[in-house]
Amino acid sequence: MNDKCVYCQLKKLMVESKNHLVLCSSDTVYRLIGIADEPEDLYYILRRLNGSILLSSCVGGITDLFYQFDEETYNELNHIFLLNEDICFEDMSDESDKFECCCK
């Protein structure tokens, strides 16, 4: 894996942070559920508290809240999301497992 390759960086991010709660270019908390490789850009696939899906360009960074809070606080936030997950009407698949290093 090459740390300079964007695909390698995103694969590593997904290994470390998939399904974690994150902040992404705002003060709103989302669940990181994957990466979408669309023709025009790469996107974080984020689930809102209400269950809907948001695509956010990977140009902006994300902050993984798992590493920002103590375990009890993070688990309380995660519990709120888990209570709302069964109302989700949209779904998208994570495509990061298909990424190949572009530096080869």
C-alpha positions as CSV (number, residue, x, y, z in Angstrom):
1,M,0.0,0.0,0.0
2,N,1.3,3.4,-0.9
3,D,0.5,6.3,1.4
4,K,0.7,8.8,-1.5
5,C,-2.0,7.0,-3.5
6,V,-5.5,8.4,-2.8
7,Y,-7.0,5.0,-3.3
8,C,-4.6,3.5,-0.8
9,Q,-5.3,6.3,1.7
10,L,-9.1,5.7,1.4
11,K,-8.8,2.0,1.8
12,K,-6.8,2.5,5.0
13,L,-9.4,5.0,6.2
14,M,-12.2,2.5,5.7
15,V,-10.3,-0.3,7.5
16,E,-9.8,2.1,10.5
17,S,-13.0,4.1,10.5
18,K,-15.9,2.2,8.6
19,N,-19.1,2.5,10.6
20,H,-17.6,5.0,13.0
21,L,-19.3,8.3,13.8
22,V,-17.6,11.2,12.1
23,L,-17.6,14.9,11.5
24,C,-17.4,15.8,7.8
25,S,-16.9,19.5,6.8
26,S,-19.5,20.6,9.2
27,D,-20.6,20.4,12.8
28,T,-23.0,17.5,12.0
29,V,-22.4,13.9,13.1
30,Y,-22.7,11.2,10.5
31,R,-21.9,7.5,10.3
32,L,-19.2,6.7,7.7
33,I,-20.5,3.7,5.8
34,G,-18.3,3.7,2.7
35,I,-16.7,5.4,-0.3
36,A,-18.4,5.8,-3.6
37,D,-16.3,6.0,-6.8
38,E,-18.4,8.1,-9.1
39,P,-17.2,9.4,-12.5
40,E,-16.9,13.0,-11.4
41,D,-15.3,12.4,-7.9
42,L,-14.8,10.1,-4.9
43,Y,-17.3,10.5,-2.2
44,Y,-17.7,9.6,1.5
45,I,-21.0,7.7,1.9
46,L,-22.4,9.1,5.1
47,R,-25.6,8.2,7.0
48,R,-27.4,11.0,8.8
49,L,-29.1,10.5,12.1
50,N,-32.5,10.3,10.3
51,G,-31.1,7.4,8.2
52,S,-30.8,9.2,4.9
53,I,-27.6,9.1,2.9
54,L,-25.3,12.0,2.1
55,L,-22.4,11.9,-0.4
56,S,-19.6,14.3,0.6
57,S,-16.6,14.8,-1.6
58,C,-13.4,13.1,-0.4
59,V,-11.6,16.4,-1.1
60,G,-12.6,17.5,2.4
61,G,-11.4,15.6,5.4
62,I,-13.3,13.8,8.1
63,T,-12.8,13.5,11.8
64,D,-13.4,10.1,13.3
65,L,-15.1,10.7,16.6
66,F,-14.1,7.2,17.9
67,Y,-10.7,8.7,18.6
68,Q,-11.9,12.1,19.9
69,F,-14.1,11.0,22.9
70,D,-13.8,8.7,25.8
71,E,-15.4,5.3,25.4
72,E,-18.6,6.1,27.4
73,T,-19.3,9.3,25.5
74,Y,-18.7,7.7,22.1
75,N,-20.9,4.8,23.0
76,E,-23.8,7.1,24.0
77,L,-23.6,8.9,20.6
78,N,-23.4,5.5,18.8
79,H,-26.4,4.3,20.7
80,I,-28.5,7.2,19.4
81,F,-27.5,6.3,15.8
82,L,-28.3,2.6,16.4
83,L,-31.8,3.5,17.6
84,N,-32.5,5.3,14.3
85,E,-30.9,2.9,11.9
86,D,-34.0,0.8,11.2
87,I,-35.7,3.9,9.7
88,C,-33.2,4.1,6.8
89,F,-34.8,4.1,3.4
90,E,-31.7,4.6,1.3
91,D,-28.7,2.4,0.9
92,M,-25.4,2.6,-1.0
93,S,-22.6,0.1,-1.2
94,D,-19.0,0.8,-0.1
95,E,-16.7,0.5,-3.1
96,S,-13.4,0.9,-1.3
97,D,-12.6,-2.8,-1.4
98,K,-12.4,-2.5,-5.2
99,F,-9.8,0.3,-5.2
100,E,-6.5,-0.5,-6.7
101,C,-3.3,1.5,-6.1
102,C,-2.9,3.9,-9.0
103,C,0.9,4.3,-8.4
104,K,1.8,0.9,-9.8
